[in-house]
Amino acid sequence: MIDLQLTVDKVLQRWPKTFSVFMKHKTKCVGCFMQQFCTLKDVAETYQLSAEKLIDELNNVSNEGNNQRSIR
């Protein structure tokens, strides 16, 4: 489960498909040298995003692979 205390780097390493959420919101997080230090809370504050919406979107994308596997 993804929460606000995780860094961008940890989220992208564990759930690579979440990069699409960062791109959708036009953040510069993917590939940024600060991604190993910035938490998702930092991202929400910096880009003036709803923290709850960001977490929901990241969790939805990260769970897509799990849902597809369980269907098979």
N, CA, C and O atoms as CSV, one atom per row, in Angstrom:
chain,resi,resn,atom,element,x,y,z
A,1,MET,N,N,0.842,-1.187,0.000
A,1,MET,CA,C,0.000,0.000,0.000
A,1,MET,C,C,0.884,1.246,0.000
A,1,MET,O,O,1.876,1.318,0.725
A,2,ILE,N,N,0.522,2.185,-0.791
A,2,ILE,CA,C,1.291,3.420,-0.933
A,2,ILE,C,C,0.749,4.458,0.039
A,2,ILE,O,O,-0.462,4.631,0.180
A,3,ASP,N,N,1.680,5.151,0.714
A,3,ASP,CA,C,1.261,6.228,1.615
A,3,ASP,C,C,2.161,7.446,1.434
A,3,ASP,O,O,3.163,7.389,0.722
A,4,LEU,N,N,1.797,8.536,2.079
A,4,LEU,CA,C,2.477,9.823,1.888
A,4,LEU,C,C,3.930,9.840,2.353
A,4,LEU,O,O,4.692,10.712,1.937
A,5,GLN,N,N,4.328,8.906,3.198
A,5,GLN,CA,C,5.684,8.907,3.731
A,5,GLN,C,C,6.697,8.229,2.805
A,5,GLN,O,O,7.905,8.367,3.000
A,6,LEU,N,N,6.218,7.508,1.814
A,6,LEU,CA,C,7.124,6.848,0.872
A,6,LEU,C,C,7.782,7.879,-0.037
A,6,LEU,O,O,7.183,8.901,-0.373
A,7,THR,N,N,9.007,7.601,-0.424
A,7,THR,CA,C,9.681,8.487,-1.372
A,7,THR,C,C,9.245,8.121,-2.791
A,7,THR,O,O,8.767,7.018,-3.056
A,8,VAL,N,N,9.424,9.069,-3.672
A,8,VAL,CA,C,9.116,8.844,-5.085
A,8,VAL,C,C,9.939,7.661,-5.594
A,8,VAL,O,O,9.427,6.810,-6.320
A,9,ASP,N,N,11.193,7.613,-5.216
A,9,ASP,CA,C,12.097,6.556,-5.654
A,9,ASP,C,C,11.580,5.175,-5.246
A,9,ASP,O,O,11.559,4.256,-6.064
A,10,LYS,N,N,11.166,5.026,-3.993
A,10,LYS,CA,C,10.663,3.731,-3.526
A,10,LYS,C,C,9.389,3.335,-4.255
A,10,LYS,O,O,9.203,2.167,-4.595
A,11,VAL,N,N,8.517,4.296,-4.496
A,11,VAL,CA,C,7.274,4.009,-5.211
A,11,VAL,C,C,7.588,3.542,-6.631
A,11,VAL,O,O,7.043,2.538,-7.089
A,12,LEU,N,N,8.461,4.264,-7.325
A,12,LEU,CA,C,8.783,3.908,-8.712
A,12,LEU,C,C,9.527,2.577,-8.802
A,12,LEU,O,O,9.338,1.827,-9.759
A,13,GLN,N,N,10.365,2.281,-7.820
A,13,GLN,CA,C,11.075,0.998,-7.843
A,13,GLN,C,C,10.124,-0.175,-7.629
A,13,GLN,O,O,10.215,-1.191,-8.318
A,14,ARG,N,N,9.220,-0.028,-6.678
A,14,ARG,CA,C,8.315,-1.133,-6.346
A,14,ARG,C,C,7.162,-1.252,-7.335
A,14,ARG,O,O,6.730,-2.357,-7.663
A,15,TRP,N,N,6.663,-0.114,-7.809
A,15,TRP,CA,C,5.519,-0.098,-8.727
A,15,TRP,C,C,5.863,0.772,-9.942
A,15,TRP,O,O,5.402,1.911,-10.018
A,16,PRO,N,N,6.638,0.281,-10.871
A,16,PRO,CA,C,7.110,1.082,-12.012
A,16,PRO,C,C,5.988,1.735,-12.836
A,16,PRO,O,O,6.196,2.807,-13.404
A,17,LYS,N,N,4.832,1.122,-12.909
A,17,LYS,CA,C,3.744,1.686,-13.709
A,17,LYS,C,C,3.202,2.986,-13.130
A,17,LYS,O,O,2.472,3.710,-13.807
A,18,THR,N,N,3.556,3.287,-11.878
A,18,THR,CA,C,3.061,4.523,-11.264
A,18,THR,C,C,3.667,5.768,-11.911
A,18,THR,O,O,3.207,6.882,-11.663
A,19,PHE,N,N,4.694,5.584,-12.737
A,19,PHE,CA,C,5.285,6.744,-13.415
A,19,PHE,C,C,4.208,7.504,-14.189
A,19,PHE,O,O,4.295,8.721,-14.348
A,20,SER,N,N,3.187,6.780,-14.673
A,20,SER,CA,C,2.131,7.422,-15.461
A,20,SER,C,C,1.353,8.454,-14.643
A,20,SER,O,O,0.884,9.449,-15.197
A,21,VAL,N,N,1.211,8.236,-13.351
A,21,VAL,CA,C,0.500,9.183,-12.492
A,21,VAL,C,C,1.318,10.468,-12.358
A,21,VAL,O,O,0.771,11.569,-12.421
A,22,PHE,N,N,2.626,10.319,-12.174
A,22,PHE,CA,C,3.495,11.502,-12.071
A,22,PHE,C,C,3.479,12.293,-13.382
A,22,PHE,O,O,3.476,13.524,-13.372
A,23,MET,N,N,3.469,11.580,-14.500
A,23,MET,CA,C,3.447,12.248,-15.798
A,23,MET,C,C,2.091,12.925,-16.037
A,23,MET,O,O,2.039,14.035,-16.565
A,24,LYS,N,N,1.021,12.276,-15.659
A,24,LYS,CA,C,-0.325,12.827,-15.829
A,24,LYS,C,C,-0.456,14.180,-15.135
A,24,LYS,O,O,-1.110,15.091,-15.643
A,25,HIS,N,N,0.167,14.295,-13.980
A,25,HIS,CA,C,0.088,15.540,-13.208
A,25,HIS,C,C,1.218,16.520,-13.560
A,25,HIS,O,O,1.403,17.541,-12.897
A,26,LYS,N,N,1.959,16.184,-14.611
A,26,LYS,CA,C,3.022,17.053,-15.118
A,26,LYS,C,C,4.072,17.409,-14.061
A,26,LYS,O,O,4.574,18.531,-14.004
A,27,THR,N,N,4.386,16.406,-13.222
A,27,THR,CA,C,5.462,16.616,-12.256
A,27,THR,C,C,6.788,16.319,-12.947
A,27,THR,O,O,6.821,15.708,-14.015
A,28,LYS,N,N,7.845,16.744,-12.343
A,28,LYS,CA,C,9.187,16.479,-12.875
A,28,LYS,C,C,9.876,15.385,-12.060
A,28,LYS,O,O,11.102,15.272,-12.064
A,29,CYS,N,N,9.075,14.584,-11.363
A,29,CYS,CA,C,9.602,13.606,-10.406
A,29,CYS,C,C,10.359,12.452,-11.060
A,29,CYS,O,O,11.414,12.045,-10.572
A,30,VAL,N,N,9.833,11.935,-12.143
A,30,VAL,CA,C,10.468,10.790,-12.785
A,30,VAL,C,C,11.802,11.225,-13.368
A,30,VAL,O,O,11.863,12.085,-14.247
A,31,GLY,N,N,12.864,10.622,-12.867
A,31,GLY,CA,C,14.211,10.954,-13.329
A,31,GLY,C,C,14.875,12.088,-12.568
A,31,GLY,O,O,16.041,12.393,-12.817
A,32,CYS,N,N,14.168,12.712,-11.654
A,32,CYS,CA,C,14.740,13.813,-10.872
A,32,CYS,C,C,15.746,13.259,-9.863
A,32,CYS,O,O,15.509,12.212,-9.261
A,33,PHE,N,N,16.849,13.946,-9.682
A,33,PHE,CA,C,17.858,13.484,-8.728
A,33,PHE,C,C,17.349,13.532,-7.282
A,33,PHE,O,O,17.939,12.903,-6.404
A,34,MET,N,N,16.273,14.263,-7.027
A,34,MET,CA,C,15.717,14.371,-5.674
A,34,MET,C,C,14.678,13.280,-5.371
A,34,MET,O,O,14.166,13.218,-4.254
A,35,GLN,N,N,14.364,12.424,-6.347
A,35,GLN,CA,C,13.309,11.441,-6.144
A,35,GLN,C,C,13.616,10.470,-5.008
A,35,GLN,O,O,12.701,9.869,-4.447
A,36,GLN,N,N,14.881,10.313,-4.667
A,36,GLN,CA,C,15.206,9.410,-3.561
A,36,GLN,C,C,14.971,10.063,-2.198
A,36,GLN,O,O,14.978,9.380,-1.174
A,37,PHE,N,N,14.765,11.366,-2.182
A,37,PHE,CA,C,14.546,12.092,-0.929
A,37,PHE,C,C,13.120,12.608,-0.777
A,37,PHE,O,O,12.615,12.696,0.342
A,38,CYS,N,N,12.470,12.946,-1.873
A,38,CYS,CA,C,11.129,13.545,-1.825
A,38,CYS,C,C,10.082,12.493,-1.494
A,38,CYS,O,O,10.025,11.429,-2.111
A,39,THR,N,N,9.259,12.815,-0.511
A,39,THR,CA,C,8.138,11.940,-0.191
A,39,THR,C,C,6.947,12.332,-1.065
A,39,THR,O,O,6.954,13.375,-1.718
A,40,LEU,N,N,5.950,11.493,-1.062
A,40,LEU,CA,C,4.741,11.816,-1.813
A,40,LEU,C,C,4.048,13.034,-1.217
A,40,LEU,O,O,3.374,13.780,-1.928
A,41,LYS,N,N,4.209,13.233,0.065
A,41,LYS,CA,C,3.672,14.444,0.698
A,41,LYS,C,C,4.352,15.673,0.107
A,41,LYS,O,O,3.692,16.670,-0.184
A,42,ASP,N,N,5.687,15.603,-0.073
A,42,ASP,CA,C,6.433,16.708,-0.690
A,42,ASP,C,C,5.921,16.977,-2.105
A,42,ASP,O,O,5.758,18.130,-2.505
A,43,VAL,N,N,5.671,15.918,-2.848
A,43,VAL,CA,C,5.190,16.058,-4.227
A,43,VAL,C,C,3.837,16.772,-4.235
A,43,VAL,O,O,3.629,17.714,-5.000
A,44,ALA,N,N,2.927,16.317,-3.382
A,44,ALA,CA,C,1.595,16.923,-3.334
A,44,ALA,C,C,1.692,18.410,-2.991
A,44,ALA,O,O,1.011,19.236,-3.597
A,45,GLU,N,N,2.531,18.743,-2.028
A,45,GLU,CA,C,2.675,20.143,-1.629
A,45,GLU,C,C,3.337,20.980,-2.727
A,45,GLU,O,O,2.888,22.087,-3.025
A,46,THR,N,N,4.391,20.454,-3.318
A,46,THR,CA,C,5.137,21.187,-4.338
A,46,THR,C,C,4.283,21.475,-5.569
A,46,THR,O,O,4.326,22.573,-6.124
A,47,TYR,N,N,3.508,20.475,-5.988
A,47,TYR,CA,C,2.710,20.620,-7.210
A,47,TYR,C,C,1.251,20.977,-6.929
A,47,TYR,O,O,0.411,20.945,-7.829
A,48,GLN,N,N,0.963,21.311,-5.693
A,48,GLN,CA,C,-0.388,21.713,-5.278
A,48,GLN,C,C,-1.447,20.700,-5.719
A,48,GLN,O,O,-2.463,21.048,-6.321
A,49,LEU,N,N,-1.171,19.444,-5.399
A,49,LEU,CA,C,-2.092,18.355,-5.707
A,49,LEU,C,C,-2.776,17.917,-4.417
A,49,LEU,O,O,-2.227,18.078,-3.327
A,50,SER,N,N,-3.948,17.378,-4.547
A,50,SER,CA,C,-4.614,16.780,-3.401
A,50,SER,C,C,-3.842,15.523,-3.024
A,50,SER,O,O,-3.690,14.611,-3.836
A,51,ALA,N,N,-3.357,15.481,-1.789
A,51,ALA,CA,C,-2.583,14.325,-1.332
A,51,ALA,C,C,-3.426,13.053,-1.399
A,51,ALA,O,O,-2.937,11.994,-1.792
A,52,GLU,N,N,-4.688,13.168,-1.012
A,52,GLU,CA,C,-5.580,12.014,-1.030
A,52,GLU,C,C,-5.787,11.498,-2.450
A,52,GLU,O,O,-5.761,10.290,-2.685
A,53,LYS,N,N,-5.992,12.410,-3.393
A,53,LYS,CA,C,-6.197,12.013,-4.789
A,53,LYS,C,C,-4.923,11.377,-5.369
A,53,LYS,O,O,-4.992,10.378,-6.084
A,54,LEU,N,N,-3.777,11.960,-5.058
A,54,LEU,CA,C,-2.499,11.418,-5.538
A,54,LEU,C,C,-2.310,9.987,-5.042
A,54,LEU,O,O,-1.970,9.094,-5.820
A,55,ILE,N,N,-2.530,9.773,-3.751
A,55,ILE,CA,C,-2.372,8.433,-3.173
A,55,ILE,C,C,-3.374,7.461,-3.796
A,55,ILE,O,O,-3.020,6.330,-4.125
A,56,ASP,N,N,-4.607,7.893,-3.955
A,56,ASP,CA,C,-5.625,7.030,-4.572
A,56,ASP,C,C,-5.217,6.622,-5.983
A,56,ASP,O,O,-5.324,5.452,-6.351
A,57,GLU,N,N,-4.756,7.575,-6.761
A,57,GLU,CA,C,-4.354,7.277,-8.147
A,57,GLU,C,C,-3.157,6.336,-8.176
A,57,GLU,O,O,-3.126,5.391,-8.965
A,58,LEU,N,N,-2.172,6.591,-7.319
A,58,LEU,CA,C,-0.994,5.720,-7.274
A,58,LEU,C,C,-1.379,4.311,-6.841
A,58,LEU,O,O,-0.889,3.332,-7.405
A,59,ASN,N,N,-2.249,4.202,-5.848
A,59,ASN,CA,C,-2.693,2.882,-5.394
A,59,ASN,C,C,-3.482,2.165,-6.475
A,59,ASN,O,O,-3.327,0.956,-6.652
A,60,ASN,N,N,-4.321,2.885,-7.197
A,60,ASN,CA,C,-5.088,2.260,-8.284
A,60,ASN,C,C,-4.165,1.691,-9.350
A,60,ASN,O,O,-4.360,0.564,-9.804
A,61,VAL,N,N,-3.164,2.463,-9.750
A,61,VAL,CA,C,-2.225,1.998,-10.775
A,61,VAL,C,C,-1.378,0.844,-10.243
A,61,VAL,O,O,-1.132,-0.125,-10.961
A,62,SER,N,N,-0.936,0.940,-9.006
A,62,SER,CA,C,-0.087,-0.121,-8.452
A,62,SER,C,C,-0.859,-1.422,-8.270
A,62,SER,O,O,-0.265,-2.500,-8.302
A,63,ASN,N,N,-2.168,-1.338,-8.081
A,63,ASN,CA,C,-2.990,-2.539,-7.893
A,63,ASN,C,C,-3.471,-3.150,-9.197
A,63,ASN,O,O,-3.985,-4.268,-9.192
A,64,GLU,N,N,-3.319,-2.454,-10.308
A,64,GLU,CA,C,-3.788,-2.971,-11.596
A,64,GLU,C,C,-3.136,-4.294,-11.934
A,64,GLU,O,O,-3.808,-5.216,-12.396
A,65,GLY,N,N,-1.852,-4.400,-11.712
A,65,GLY,CA,C,-1.151,-5.662,-12.001
A,65,GLY,C,C,-1.627,-6.787,-11.120
A,65,GLY,O,O,-1.730,-7.925,-11.577
A,66,ASN,N,N,-1.923,-6.499,-9.861
A,66,ASN,CA,C,-2.411,-7.529,-8.944
A,66,ASN,C,C,-3.784,-8.028,-9.367
A,66,ASN,O,O,-4.056,-9.227,-9.315
A,67,ASN,N,N,-4.650,-7.109,-9.787
A,67,ASN,CA,C,-5.994,-7.499,-10.205
A,67,ASN,C,C,-5.949,-8.355,-11.459
A,67,ASN,O,O,-6.722,-9.306,-11.583
A,68,GLN,N,N,-5.065,-8.037,-12.385
A,68,GLN,CA,C,-4.976,-8.803,-13.618
A,68,GLN,C,C,-4.474,-10.214,-13.343
A,68,GLN,O,O,-4.936,-11.169,-13.967
A,69,ARG,N,N,-3.538,-10.350,-12.422
A,69,ARG,CA,C,-3.003,-11.671,-12.106
A,69,ARG,C,C,-4.063,-12.560,-11.463
A,69,ARG,O,O,-4.124,-13.759,-11.733
A,70,SER,N,N,-4.891,-11.969,-10.619
A,70,SER,CA,C,-5.879,-12.775,-9.900
A,70,SER,C,C,-7.008,-13.245,-10.823
A,70,SER,O,O,-7.694,-14.217,-10.506
A,71,ILE,N,N,-7.209,-12.571,-11.956
A,71,ILE,CA,C,-8.260,-12.941,-12.900
A,71,ILE,C,C,-7.873,-14.208,-13.639
A,71,ILE,O,O,-8.732,-15.036,-13.945
A,72,ARG,N,N,-6.617,-14.365,-13.923
A,72,ARG,CA,C,-6.148,-15.494,-14.725
A,72,ARG,C,C,-6.229,-16.792,-13.991
A,72,ARG,O,O,-5.868,-17.834,-14.539
